[in-house]
Amino acid sequence: MVSKADVIVLVGPMGVGKSTVGKKLANTMGIEFRDTDAMFTKQHGNITEFFAVSGEETFRAIEEQIVAEALSSPGVVATGGGSVLSEKTRALLANSTVVYLATDGTHMAKRLSQGNRPLLKNGLSDWNRIYSQRKPIYEALADITIDSSGHPIKQTVTEIREALGLQ
């Protein structure tokens, strides 16, 4: 059984940098990194295509299983932005240290233009709507909140490490 301190989970909106920050954080800590979106893609193919064929409900059910798998051993875990919508996933996150990467959204237009995200048909306006809906969930789950707005990745990683008492 892993303890709360053994698993550090990054939550936050699409495009905030959970995967990039997670990789760097895990590297500085010398522990394993797992990305639930990458795990999904490896097992089921492209997320956007999966959404189109199977729908969000089926995606979320599989995502719950993948998050559970990712949380089952020590490491840093980057979750998909919507994984927190699941009650089952939220309950699992209670056994981890949850770091919420908050943002003021000013740098999101550039980041979102670089990816294909199935829930962002209308770009930044969809992102803003989705983030405002999910933000209270991220805040409620967070053991640590880091404002990553426009910060270099290194600074965000340093702030997380400090909040974890690792500096």
C-alpha positions in Angstrom: 0.0 0.0 0.0 1.4 3.4 -1.0 1.1 6.3 1.4 -0.1 9.9 0.6 3.6 11.1 0.5 4.6 8.4 -2.0 2.4 9.6 -4.9 2.4 13.2 -6.0 -0.5 13.9 -8.5 -0.6 17.0 -10.7 -4.1 18.3 -11.5 -5.3 21.3 -13.4 -6.7 22.5 -16.7 -5.8 21.3 -20.1 -2.6 22.8 -21.4 -1.3 24.1 -18.0 1.8 21.9 -18.2 1.1 19.0 -15.9 3.0 16.5 -18.1 6.0 18.7 -18.7 6.2 19.8 -15.0 5.6 16.3 -13.8 8.5 14.9 -15.9 10.9 17.5 -14.5 9.6 17.1 -11.0 10.0 13.3 -11.1 13.5 13.7 -12.6 14.6 16.1 -9.8 13.2 13.6 -7.2 14.7 10.5 -8.8 11.3 8.8 -9.0 9.0 7.4 -11.7 6.8 9.6 -13.8 3.4 8.5 -15.2 1.1 10.4 -17.5 -2.4 9.1 -17.5 -3.1 10.6 -21.0 0.0 8.9 -22.4 -1.1 5.6 -20.7 -4.5 5.9 -22.3 -3.0 6.6 -25.7 -0.7 3.6 -25.4 -3.6 1.3 -24.6 -6.4 2.7 -26.7 -5.0 5.0 -29.3 -5.5 8.7 -30.0 -7.7 10.4 -27.4 -9.4 12.7 -29.9 -10.2 9.8 -32.2 -11.4 7.7 -29.3 -13.7 10.5 -28.2 -15.1 10.8 -31.7 -15.8 7.0 -32.0 -16.7 6.0 -28.4 -17.7 9.2 -26.7 -16.7 11.0 -23.5 -18.5 8.7 -21.1 -16.6 5.6 -22.3 -13.4 7.6 -22.2 -14.0 8.7 -18.6 -14.7 5.1 -17.5 -11.4 3.9 -18.9 -9.7 6.9 -17.6 -10.8 6.0 -14.1 -9.1 2.6 -14.4 -5.9 4.2 -15.8 -5.7 6.8 -13.0 -6.2 3.9 -10.4 -3.3 2.1 -12.1 -1.1 5.2 -12.2 -1.7 5.8 -8.4 -0.9 2.3 -7.4 2.8 2.8 -6.9 5.1 5.6 -5.8 5.9 8.4 -8.3 4.7 11.6 -9.9 1.5 11.3 -11.9 0.1 13.9 -14.4 -3.6 13.5 -14.9 -5.9 14.6 -17.7 -7.7 17.8 -17.0 -11.1 16.2 -16.7 -10.1 13.1 -14.7 -11.3 15.0 -11.5 -14.9 14.8 -12.8 -15.1 11.2 -11.6 -16.1 10.6 -8.0 -14.2 7.4 -8.1 -11.0 9.2 -9.2 -11.5 12.0 -6.6 -11.7 9.3 -3.9 -8.5 7.7 -5.1 -6.7 11.1 -5.1 -7.4 11.5 -1.4 -4.6 8.9 -0.9 -2.1 11.0 -2.8 -0.5 14.4 -2.4 -2.4 16.5 -4.9 -0.7 19.5 -6.5 -3.0 21.9 -8.4 -1.3 23.8 -11.1 -3.4 27.0 -11.2 -3.3 29.6 -14.0 -4.7 33.0 -14.8 -5.0 31.7 -18.4 -3.0 34.5 -20.1 -0.6 32.0 -21.8 -3.1 29.4 -22.7 -4.0 30.5 -26.2 -0.5 29.8 -27.5 -0.3 26.4 -25.6 -3.7 25.3 -26.8 -2.9 26.1 -30.5 -0.2 23.4 -30.3 -2.5 20.5 -29.6 -5.7 18.7 -30.7 -8.1 18.6 -27.8 -11.5 17.0 -28.3 -13.4 19.3 -25.9 -12.1 22.6 -27.4 -14.1 23.0 -30.5 -14.3 26.7 -29.9 -10.7 27.1 -28.7 -10.0 29.5 -25.8 -13.7 30.2 -25.1 -14.3 26.5 -24.5 -11.1 26.3 -22.4 -12.3 29.2 -20.2 -15.8 27.7 -19.7 -14.4 24.3 -18.8 -11.7 25.7 -16.5 -14.3 27.8 -14.6 -16.5 24.7 -14.2 -13.6 22.5 -12.9 -11.6 25.0 -10.9 -13.6 24.5 -7.7 -12.9 20.7 -7.9 -9.2 21.3 -8.4 -9.2 23.7 -5.5 -11.1 21.3 -3.2 -8.7 18.4 -4.0 -5.5 20.3 -3.7 -3.0 19.7 -0.9 -0.8 22.3 -2.6 -1.7 25.0 -5.1 1.0 26.5 -7.3 0.2 29.4 -9.6 2.0 28.5 -12.8 0.9 31.5 -14.8 3.6 32.3 -17.3 6.3 30.9 -15.0 9.3 29.0 -16.4 8.9 25.3 -15.8 12.0 25.3 -13.5 10.4 27.9 -11.2 7.1 25.8 -11.0 9.1 22.7 -10.1 11.1 24.6 -7.5 7.9 25.9 -5.9 6.4 22.4 -5.8 9.6 21.0 -4.2 9.6 23.8 -1.6 5.9 23.1 -0.8 6.7 19.4 -0.4 9.5 20.3 2.0 12.2 19.1 -0.4 14.4 22.2 -0.7 
